[in-house]
Amino acid sequence: MAKKTNTMNAEVKRRDFITLAASATAGIGAVSAAWPFIDSMNPAADVLALSSTEVDVSTLTPGQGVTVMWRGKPVFIRRRTQEEVAAANAVDVAELPDPQTDNERIIKGKEEWLVGGGICTHLGCVPLGEAGDYHGWFCPCHGSHYDTSGRIRKGPAPKNMAVPEYTFLNDTTIKIG
């Protein structure tokens, strides 16, 4: 009788091992089959290359601006004059449709530089630079006026122009993204 019990224990141990081995093989097979699908959800190399851009702003003089493309959208970079910086800081924020100070929209110590998304927040048009009642940007499609800080001052646009994430790599190079 003792021999039969040992045989049963050996069969149970063998069955457990076979179940464990089959489960492990099935799990590894499922992961191997799913990996190409999961990996295809990662951004492509061309998308990663567009995730940031570096802009040389050494040629811009005070009062000039440039439009660059980042992630397929325009970004306005403007080197503001001291008068434009002073005018942007003098605005009563309580009167703005989207209250935001100039200091919340720029990098401290680099007040003359404004980097802003070049899309009107009303319907996604591209505003004209150095235009409008506030000498910032004007969207001729529906009449939105932005100041030199990219803040909405007049018109149907509900929000200020977006400020993308950016840093200064040095005094003449801005990295957006």
RODO-2510 file (C-alpha; in nm, 4 decimals, decimal comma):
residues 177
     n   res          X          Y          Z
     1     m     0,0000     0,0000     0,0000
     2     a     0,2852     0,2326     0,0769
     3     k     0,4172     0,1815    -0,2749
     4     k     0,0860     0,2981    -0,4282
     5     t     0,0952     0,6243    -0,2280
     6     n     0,4477     0,7016    -0,3489
     7     t     0,3403     0,6393    -0,7085
     8     m     0,0432     0,8743    -0,6626
     9     n     0,2654     1,1464    -0,5169
    10     a     0,5048     1,1081    -0,8116
    11     e     0,2149     1,1357    -1,0586
    12     v     0,0811     1,4476    -0,8815
    13     k     0,4249     1,6080    -0,8846
    14     r     0,4679     1,5216    -1,2515
    15     r     0,1227     1,6604    -1,3373
    16     d     0,1992     1,9830    -1,1488
    17     f     0,5266     2,0185    -1,3367
    18     i     0,3603     1,9599    -1,6753
    19     t     0,0863     2,2144    -1,5921
    20     l     0,3427     2,4692    -1,4800
    21     a     0,5627     2,4148    -1,7866
    22     a     0,2654     2,4391    -2,0253
    23     s     0,1405     2,7567    -1,8558
    24     a     0,4845     2,9162    -1,8699
    25     t     0,5227     2,8264    -2,2380
    26     a     0,1762     2,9669    -2,3162
    27     g     0,2556     3,2891    -2,1276
    28     i     0,5856     3,3378    -2,3067
    29     g     0,4131     3,2672    -2,6381
    30     a     0,1389     3,5221    -2,5661
    31     v     0,3919     3,7916    -2,4736
    32     s     0,5993     3,7102    -2,7834
    33     a     0,2910     3,7409    -3,0034
    34     a     0,1708     4,0631    -2,8361
    35     w     0,5087     4,2418    -2,8290
    36     p     0,5089     4,3576    -3,1954
    37     f     0,1609     4,5056    -3,1447
    38     i     0,2606     4,6812    -2,8227
    39     d     0,5872     4,8054    -2,9747
    40     s     0,3978     4,9516    -3,2727
    41     m     0,2310     5,1975    -3,0332
    42     n     0,5646     5,3702    -2,9613
    43     p     0,6223     5,6946    -3,1517
    44     a     0,8046     5,6602    -3,4817
    45     a     1,1545     5,8040    -3,5270
    46     d     1,0255     6,0922    -3,7402
    47     v     0,7793     6,1888    -3,4670
    48     l     1,0501     6,1795    -3,2015
    49     a     1,2680     6,3997    -3,4207
    50     l     0,9874     6,6599    -3,4308
    51     s     0,9354     6,6537    -3,0550
    52     s     1,1788     6,9412    -3,0091
    53     t     1,3413     7,2027    -3,2264
    54     e     1,6290     7,4428    -3,1752
    55     v     1,6063     7,7953    -3,3124
    56     d     1,8978     8,0356    -3,3612
    57     v     1,7688     8,3819    -3,2672
    58     s     2,1023     8,5657    -3,2929
    59     t     1,9886     8,7635    -3,5998
    60     l     1,6716     8,9040    -3,4411
    61     t     1,6906     9,2655    -3,3341
    62     p     1,4493     9,4195    -3,0811
    63     g     1,1052     9,4507    -3,2385
    64     q     1,1556     9,1613    -3,4812
    65     g     0,9882     8,8253    -3,4801
    66     v     1,0094     8,4954    -3,6597
    67     t     0,7677     8,2073    -3,7114
    68     v     0,9026     7,8528    -3,6821
    69     m     0,7282     7,5193    -3,7157
    70     w     0,7157     7,2802    -3,4205
    71     r     0,5098     6,9613    -3,4252
    72     g     0,3492     7,0815    -3,7466
    73     k     0,2224     7,4048    -3,5916
    74     p     0,3525     7,7614    -3,6064
    75     v     0,5326     7,9093    -3,3070
    76     f     0,5958     8,2833    -3,2832
    77     i     0,9276     8,3999    -3,1398
    78     r     0,9522     8,7720    -3,0857
    79     r     1,2323     8,9819    -2,9464
    80     r     1,0382     9,2579    -2,7785
    81     t     1,1594     9,6130    -2,7289
    82     q     1,1887     9,7561    -2,3775
    83     e     0,8772     9,9634    -2,4539
    84     e     0,6814     9,6494    -2,5481
    85     v     0,7937     9,4743    -2,2283
    86     a     0,6950     9,7789    -2,0198
    87     a     0,3563     9,8018    -2,1951
    88     a     0,2901     9,4303    -2,1387
    89     n     0,3714     9,4642    -1,7674
    90     a     0,1552     9,7767    -1,7307
    91     v    -0,1659     9,5988    -1,8336
    92     d    -0,4297     9,5592    -1,5613
    93     v    -0,4692     9,1812    -1,5585
    94     a    -0,8211     9,2065    -1,4122
    95     e    -0,9407     9,3600    -1,7403
    96     l    -0,8184     9,0693    -1,9535
    97     p    -1,0573     8,7972    -2,0782
    98     d    -0,7964     8,5354    -1,9776
    99     p    -0,6094     8,6953    -1,6842
   100     q    -0,2406     8,6161    -1,6984
   101     t     0,0542     8,8414    -1,6218
   102     d     0,3394     8,8883    -1,8662
   103     n     0,5767     8,7274    -1,6133
   104     e     0,3702     8,4053    -1,6231
   105     r     0,4285     8,3811    -1,9987
   106     i     0,8062     8,4336    -2,0192
   107     i     1,1274     8,3017    -1,8658
   108     k     1,2577     8,5199    -1,5844
   109     g     1,5667     8,7079    -1,6917
   110     k     1,4699     8,6768    -2,0596
   111     e     1,1797     8,9241    -2,0580
   112     e     1,2554     9,0556    -2,4055
   113     w     1,1828     8,7145    -2,5595
   114     l     0,8305     8,5914    -2,6171
   115     v     0,7709     8,2382    -2,7413
   116     g     0,4083     8,1598    -2,8110
   117     g     0,1960     7,9163    -3,0044
   118     g     0,0938     8,0735    -3,3347
   119     i    -0,2648     7,9532    -3,3274
   120     c    -0,5692     8,1712    -3,2562
   121     t    -0,7612     8,0186    -2,9683
   122     h    -1,0955     8,0975    -3,1289
   123     l    -1,1023     7,8670    -3,4317
   124     g    -0,7400     7,7711    -3,4895
   125     c    -0,6429     8,0336    -3,7482
   126     v    -0,2894     8,1734    -3,7740
   127     p    -0,2837     8,5413    -3,6658
   128     l    -0,0808     8,8088    -3,8433
   129     g     0,2212     8,9383    -3,6527
   130     e     0,2850     9,2999    -3,5556
   131     a    -0,0759     9,3852    -3,6240
   132     g    -0,3967     9,4686    -3,4428
   133     d    -0,4900     9,7308    -3,1873
   134     y    -0,2198     9,6176    -2,9431
   135     h     0,0702     9,5757    -3,1930
   136     g     0,0969     9,2049    -3,1170
   137     w    -0,1034     8,9702    -3,3369
   138     f    -0,4327     9,0054    -3,5184
   139     c    -0,6514     8,7228    -3,6465
   140     p    -0,8309     8,8626    -3,9519
   141     c    -1,0726     8,5682    -3,9707
   142     h    -1,2830     8,6746    -3,6727
   143     g    -1,1127     8,9866    -3,5355
   144     s    -0,9206     8,8657    -3,2319
   145     h    -0,6481     9,1051    -3,1106
   146     y    -0,3503     8,9821    -2,9059
   147     d    -0,0938     9,2027    -2,7337
   148     t     0,2854     9,1670    -2,7478
   149     s     0,2627     8,9091    -2,4712
   150     g     0,0255     8,6860    -2,6722
   151     r    -0,2696     8,7625    -2,4437
   152     i    -0,6182     8,8042    -2,5869
   153     r    -0,7278     9,1633    -2,5514
   154     k    -1,0264     9,1991    -2,7850
   155     g    -1,2383     8,9705    -3,0013
   156     p    -1,4037     8,6308    -2,9763
   157     a    -1,0969     8,4253    -2,8772
   158     p    -1,1541     8,2883    -2,5250
   159     k    -0,7922     8,2194    -2,4227
   160     n    -0,4413     8,3574    -2,4566
   161     m    -0,2093     8,2026    -2,7121
   162     a    -0,0497     7,8917    -2,5683
   163     v     0,3108     7,9062    -2,4505
   164     p     0,4990     7,5893    -2,5456
   165     e     0,7636     7,4443    -2,3182
   166     y     1,0924     7,6084    -2,4084
   167     t     1,4370     7,6786    -2,2689
   168     f     1,7402     7,8831    -2,3642
   169     l     2,0361     7,6600    -2,4453
   170     n     2,2543     7,9722    -2,4581
   171     d     2,2008     8,3434    -2,5300
   172     t     2,1222     8,2825    -2,8976
   173     t     1,9549     7,9414    -2,9116
   174     i     1,6039     7,8514    -2,7956
   175     k     1,4950     7,4888    -2,7646
   176     i     1,1213     7,4380    -2,8037
   177     g     0,9796     7,1124    -2,6708
***
